[in-house]
Amino acid sequence: MIRILAALAALSLAPSAMAQTQKLTLERIYGNPPLSGPTPRLVKLSPDGRWLTSLRNRPDEKERFDLWAVDTSTGAERMLVDSRKFATGAELSEAERMRRERARIADQTGIVAYDWSADARSLLVPLDGDLYLATLDGQVRRLTATPTSELDGTVSPRGKYVSFVRDQNLVVLDLATGKERALTRDGRDTLSWGVAEFIAQEEMDRRRGHWWSPDDKRIAVARVDESPVAIVTRSAIGADGTRVYAQRYPKAGTPNARVELYVFGVRGGKPVKVDLGPDPDIYLARVNWTADGSALLVQRESRDQKRLDLLSVDPVTGKSSVLFTETAQTWINLHDNLRALADGSILWTSERDGFSHLYRWRDGQWTQLTRGPWQVQQLLGVDGTRNRVWFTANRDTPLEWHVYSTPLDAPGEPQRLTEPGYSYGAKMDEAATRLILSRSSTTQPPQDYLADDGGKRLLWINENKVAGDHPYAPFLKSHVAAEFGTLKAVDGQVLHYKLYRPRGAVRPGPVLQVVYGGPHGGRQVVNQWNDPFYQYLVDKGWTVFSIDNRGTADRGKRFEDAIYHAMGAVEVEDQLAGLAWLKRQPFVDPKRVAVYGWSYGGYMTLKLLEAAPGAFAAGVAGAPVTRWELYDTHYTERFLGNPAIDPKPYESSDALANATAIRDPLLLIHGMSDDNVVFDNSTALMAKLQAAAIPFETMVYPGFGHRVAGPGVSVHVWRTIATFLDRQLGEAK
């Protein structure tokens, strides 16, 4: 589900910026160059640690990205691949467009992904549906030139081959000879090899469908048969006409694709089928190889998502055995924190004590390495020689992610390696000697730097200081700082809120309550920097408020599990508690509070308007789910169960049944080619409101999916919202 934009906060005003202070406009917010400064994506270290690479957007075209490299020993940087120079302008296949939509990068162009070779001499670069190999001397070799897109391109671990999926079959390209070899040939219609199925991409955070062995000799390949999946006729309504797609979409309670796993030898031979057990109605959650390539480690998840087995698979015979099992009374959250160590032990994160923590499994025995009322987010690196493990967690505060290190062999006190006052993302090299740290706060736009294993900064990748000619410098003076605080839910659990108030307000004014509210991400109350639309509202005299209700992630299982079989219940209760607190504040006009949300937040907007008519002055619902029966299996059944077995949780959670309770002004927005929250959700709501003669406003976007963004259209979306809010609540005075 798409995440909602968060607000900016105050920066110290440099004297040089004071004279050039400008008024923030929508055209400037979504124009070029990006207001937040350079925003590198996919920052990676080369396998030898010498080069640091990233995708950077162009100053004159913020949606287009090129590939850059920085020499970590000298700090010298250069562009490796200019996306404009090698672009063909070829139309992407529907499969590639939908993959980008599910990765939430549909509005980006140029280079959107790349992969290092294991020898650190070259990089695989997909561009306009074809594959290129770039070397550090500036040479670019085109590997494919076909009318169809090559998907899921991967460099083998030893750098001998490139694998990819073309026309639903897995192909291996020998880089030394340039010859291709198709490992499968029967992929067509509903059968595909080597790609992640829709559910895996959209809801399981598994993007790949084939996995190389460490020695380049074998590939584990997913076989996906979508024939059991029901066909949904999806009309991709665009400005130049309508394309109708017969899409296989697994609605909640209906059959999923049948996914099998095979091991292929690169040089030929009969593929080996992996034993995934007798029940075909399972999810292939994750696939890894052990470090020596002697076994596959396969995560098998039950359909009800209450059981997760880690299988050890012999790649020669396909035989499997269960190493260990995770169970839950509600659901299990998947992760990417498995690390197989040389001694046969496995590092893992589990929520078995109520919070996500690090464990080490060895010969059937568990050692818990971290504990406490906080969450381990990501396992970054391991060094057995130095007996250390590195990870990100929110141990200090739920508002920030930091990097920590702790002993590998026994529980110990975690050591924080990053500076407080920021929220961090991090990556680490295989040898666990260097960190790439990305951070931001409500007073600092995104920064990236290279650090040693203790967190000491070695090199700025992107210092991004807001001073001088920085794009944001002219807009600093009017900024206000975010205020963080807490309220309590009815069960006593702590709810965090974030508030932006206009500076110098002398009378109560209007408020926009921004909501997401859904599980598995989407938290609003984080100390980070994002898009400045909300600051634009603050400049106009609005207050902007968000509260993270029970059901949102990163606060432990009890906090998240509150929505189990009851979506739209405690979330609504907590948001209304936030609203009640707001209306008691002297700076708030209690008759002028509007609510806005997108995706799950759009659903929440509808549920709030239905639950408390008259409490809000207006609501904006973007791409809302209105009937959970229309949404997919893995996401929806995780929280509401299988409607084919028990439909009651769906009946109480849907937003359509009580839609006629809406009495407040409503603006409904949706992309007309959305394959995530399909457009049917909004048309069903439209029909229900029209039949009851309930007025509402609508804005739809031809050709756009779940993310409606890009040149021009971003301005249109937010101007539509801002104009609606001003019309319904009146402009701030």
Buried (B, 14 or more C-beta within 10 A) or exposed (E): BBBBBBBBBBBEBBEEBEEEEEEBBBEBBBBBBBBBBBBBBBBBBBBBBBBBBBBBBBEEBBBBBBBBBBBBEEEEBEEBBBBEEBBEEBEBBBBBBBBBBBBBBBBBBBBBBBBBBBEBBBBBBBBBBBBBBBEBEEEBEEBBEEEBBBBBBBBBBBBBBBBBBBBBBBBBBEBEEEEBBEBBEEBEEBBBBBBBBBBBBBBBBBBBBBBBBBEBBBBBBBBBBBEBBEEBEBBBBBEEEEEEBEBBBBBBBBBBBBBBBBBBBBEEEEBBEBBBEEEEEBBBBBBBBBEEBEBBBBBBBBBBBBBBBBBBBBBEEBEBEEBBEBEBEBBBBBBEBBBBBEEEBBBBBBBBBEBBBBBBBEEEEEBBBBEEEBBBBBBBBBBBEEEBBBBBBBBBBBBBBBBBBBBBBEBBEBBBBBEEEBBBBBBBBEBBBBBBBBBBBBBBBBBBBBBEBEBEBEBBBBEBBBEEEBBBBBBBBBBBBBEBEEBEBEEEBEBBBBBBBBEEBEEBBBBBBBBBBBBBBBBBBBBBBBBBBBBBBBBBBBBBBBBBBBBBBBBBBEBBBBBBBBBBBBBBBBBBBBBEBBBEBEBBBBEBBBBBBBBBBBBBBBBBBBBBEEBBBBBBBBBBBBBBBBBBBBBBBBBBBBBEEEBEBBEBBBBBBBBBBBEBBBBBBBBBBBBBBBBBBBBBBBEBBEEEEBEBBEBBBBBBBBBBBBEEBBBBBBBBBBEBBBEBBBEBE
